[in-house]
Amino acid sequence: MSNSEPSAQQRVASGAKFHTPQGVTAIKDGIKSAKTAPTSQASERLPKPPWLRVSIASGTKYKAVRETVHEHRLATVCEEGHCPNIGECWSNGTATIMLMGAVCTRACKFCAVDTGNPKGWLDELEPAHAARSVQLMDLRYVVLTSVDRDDLDDGGAAHYAACIRAIRELNPTTAVEALTPDFCGQRDAVATVVNSGLQVFAQNVETVERLTWPVRDPRASYQQTLDVLKYAKQAANTDILTKSSLMLGLGETMEEVQQAMEDLRAHDVDILTLGQYLQPTKNHLPVEAWIHPDQFATLREQGLELGFTEVASGPLVRSSYRADRILEQNNLGLPVKAATEDSSNRIAAIQL
């Protein structure tokens, strides 16, 4: 990552092809403009409901995190994924570090990370840079994520594990959560990562089974993610927690969400996060429904009844959002409104 901000002339239009500083040809924000432009009006052009308003990113701590991230050439899912919570998280001195570069080999239709083929490129200094950044930010809990790297034989597992070990060596009291690729289901790769010193292993199903392939890249699968999550616990040499996440508002029914939660529990997943899908650019899948906060409250209660250790549920909840507070078992400190009886059967307060 460059230490300086791109000028207006250097900025690349969403959906356009460009070349990274490493010489990788990529598509900005992951989805080509002409290829998959949605036929319905993009939800970003319509007023959002009031519960989706967020604070503008600013402040001394925000700037300090930004400088640390850029100085150490780190990618973050906060920036690359257009996360709506970047202002809150960075202002509180935390960031989710994205490993193995900023170009993903997959093109999921919900995700704004650039896509392309890095052709084996990795930053050999990344483990040291990531460890030093965690130290500078004085994090007691860090979330790591990464792009998919199908161009590497092990999906990048060895590099991912090296980053975790480096962080733990320099920051022995820092807990590590790893939100990983599916490694194409390779068990050896999963075992490499889970035995590198992490405390939480996460892999997201992202959506209900029926919508997997409209939403995710064809190389991903609902069952493969479930299998990876189950095997992670089996392969771990120490006790770990497993975690997954669902986006809502993509056209799923509440019955399908309930089934997804049951499937995750059947594969021994401990922690679940539920949040509203937000369309990152006009080229990505449109939002089909805005999910009311009361519905999220209902789903949280249903998930807890199924036996999850915690279900973090709310419109702006993301997999890594306030992750250090997940075991407080209080919905990350977010308000939990009592759900009305009829809210358990409605998909959204606003249908588009």
N, C-alpha and C positions, 0 to 999 in steps of 0.2 A: 504494500500500500504506500502510496506517495505521502510524503510528509506535508505536502501543501495541498490546498483545495484546488480542484480544477477550475479553470477560467470558463467563462461562458462559451468561448470558442472551442474548448476542449470537451465540453459536456456532450454526451452521446444521447441521442433520442431513444426513448423506450422502444424496444423491438428492432432496433437497428444493429447491424453487424459492426464490430469494432475489434481492434487488436489491443490486448493487455500489455503492460510493460514487460511481461515475460514472453511476449510473442504469440500468445494464445489467441486464436480467433474465437470470438464469443458473441452471443446475442444479448444485448442489454436488457435486463430485467427478465430474461429467460424465454419469452415468447415472441415470435416474429409478428409484426403488425398485420401483414396481409394474410397470414396463414390461419389464425384462429380468432380473429376479431369477433366478439360476441354479437349475435343478431339482435338481442334485446338491449334496451338502453342501459348503459353502465350505471350501477348503483352509486358510484362516486359522484355522478352528476346530479343526484337527487339529494335533498336534505336528509342528513342522518338524524335519527332520534336523539333526544337530549342526553340520554345515558351514555352516548358514545363520544362525548366531548372530552378532550384531553388538554393538558397544559402544554404551552409552547416551550420547546427546549431552550433553556437558557441557564445562566447562573455560573458562579465560580467553580463549583464541583463538576458541573456539566463540561465546562471548558477544560478542566484538568483531566477528566477521563478521556475526552476527545484527543487531547495532546498526547496522553500516554499511549493510547491505541495507535495513533498515527506515527509517533516516534518509533515505536517498536514494530512497525510494519504489520500490524495485526488487522485481520478482517473481523468484523463483528456482524452477527445476524441482526443486531439492532439497526445498523445502517443498510446492509445489503438486502435485508428482508423487509425494509420499510416498516419496521415495527412501530405501532402507535404509542408504545410506552417508553420510547427512548428518552423523552424529556424527564419523566419521573425516575427511571432507573439511573441514568447518567448523573442526574442531579443528586442522587443518593450515593454516588460513587461506585456504582456497579455496572458491569457490562457482560454480555455473553460473547465469549470469544469463539470465532468461527475458524476452525483449523483447515489446513491443506488448500489454502487459497480462496479466491472469491468466484471461481468458475466451476459450476457443477456439470457433471456429465449427463444429468437427467433434466427433463423439462416438464415438471409438474405444472398444471395449469392454474394453480392457486399461488405459486411461489414467485417472488420477484428477484431471486438470485440469478445472476448471469449464467448462461449455459454455453457449453462448448466442450472441446476435448483438450485438456492440458497436456496430453501426450507424455505422462509420467513426471511432469515437473513437480518438485516439492522444494520448499525452503528449508534447507538443512539447519538453519539457525532458529527456526520457529519454536522448537521446544524451549530453548534458552530465553527467547523473547517473551514467550507466553508466561514462563515462570517468573521472570523479572516484572512483568506487568502486573501479575497477581500480587507480587510483593509490594510494588509501588502503590497499588490501590488498597492494600491492607485488607484483602478479602478473607473472611473466615469461611466463605462458601463460594465456589466458582462453578459456573455452568459453561461447559465446553460443548460446542456443536461443530458440525463440519458439512461441507459439500459432499455429495456422492462422488466417488472417484472410481468409476468402473474401468478407467484406463489402467489401473494398478491391479496386479494379480491378487493382492489381498484386500483390495478396496481401500487401502490406506491404513489398515489396522495397526501395523507395526509403527507407523509414524504417529498415529493417534496415541498409542500406548506410550511412546517415547515422550510425548508432550505431557501426559499425565504424570509419568515418573519424574520428569524434570520439575513440574509444579510441586509435587509432593516433597521432593528432596529439598527445595529451597523454601517451601512453606509447609512444614510438617504438620501444622495444626489446621490447615485449610482442608475442608471437605470438598470433594470433586464430584460433580454430576456430569455425566457424559451422555449427551443426546446424539446418538450415532446414526450413520447410514445403516442399511440392512445388510451390507456386505454380500449381497446376492445370496443370503442364507448360508454362507460359508461358516461352519461351526468353528473351525480353527481360528478364523479371524475374530469371531465373537469372543472366544476364550482368551485370545491375546489381549483384548481391550478390558474385559471384566477382571482380569488378574493383574492389572497394572497399578492398582492402588485407589480405584474409585470407590465411592460409597453408594452412588445411585446410577443405574444404567437405564437409559430411556431410549425408546424407539416408538415413533408415532404412527398409529394406524391412520391418522388424519381425518378420515371420514368413515361413514358406514360402508358395509361390504358392497352394497349395490352400486354406490357411486365411486368406488375405488378407481376404476379406469377412466371415467371422464375427468376425475380430479387429479389422480397421480400419474406419473410416468408409467408406460406399459411394463417396464422392468420391475416395478414394485408390485406387491400383491398383499392383500389383506391377510391371507393365511401365512404368508412368509414372515410378515411382521410379527404376528402372534407367535409363530414358532421361534423366531429369534429371541423374543422376550422370555419365553419359557426356558429356552436353552441357556440363556444368560445366567439364570439362577442355578441351573444344574452344573454349569461349568465353573462357577465362581469358587475359589478356594476359601473365601471368607463370606460372611453374611453380607448381602447387598440388598438394596431395594430396587424394584423395577417400576417403571413409570411410562405412561403413554398419554396421548392427547387426541382430542376430537375437535374439529371445527364444525360449528353449526351455522345454518343459514344457506346451505348449498342445495336444498331440495329434499333433505332427509325427513322421515317421519319420526315421531317420538317412539314408536314401536321399534324402529330400526336402531335408534340410539340406545334404547333399553337392551336390545339384543347385542349391540356392540359392547356395552358395559358387561353383560353376562359373559361374552366371549373372552374379554380381557381378564375377568376374574377366574374363568376356567383355565387360563394360562398363567395363573398365579401372579398377576400384576397387582402391585401394592397401591400405587398412586395414579390418579387420573386428573387431568385438567380438561376443562370444557370452556371454549370461548367462541365469540362471534367471528365468522369469516368476513374479512374486509377485502374488497377487490383492489389489488395494489395498482394496476394500470388498466386502461380501457381494453388492452389485449388479453387480459386474464378473464377467468370465469366470472360472470356477474353474480352478485348476491341475489339469492332467491327469496330470502326473508330476513327481517330483523327479529332477533329473538329477544323477547322481553326479559328483564332481570328476574321477574317472578318465575319464569320458566326455568331459568338457570338454577334458582333456589330449589325448585321441585326436583330437578335432575340431581342436584347435589345430595338431597336426602335419599333419593332412590339409590344412588351409588353407594352411599354409606351403609344402607341397608343390605347391599350385596356383599359388603365386607371389605371394601377398600379402606386402607389406613387413612387416606384423606382424598377428598374430591374437591379440588379448587375449581369453582364454577362461577363465571361472570362474563359479561360481554367483552371486556378488555383483557381477560385472562389469556395468557399464552403459556406454552410449555415451560419456558424459563422465567416467567414473570414471578418476582418475589420468591424464587425457588428456595432461598435460604429459610423461608418461614413455613415451608410445607408441613413440617412435623409439629407445628403449633396447633394444628387441627382446628383452625378457626377461619377457614376460607381465606387464608393469606391476609387476614385483618380487614377484608372487604366486608361491607354490610351484607347481611343475609336477611332478606325480607321474607316474611311468612307468605307462602304460596297460597293462592286461593284454590278452592276445590276444582273450579273449571280450568285453571291454568295448566293442569297436568295433561290436558288433552289438546292444547293448542300449540301450534308450531311457532307462531310469531304474533307480535302485536301489530306489525305492519307487513302486509303482503305487497310485493312489488309487481 
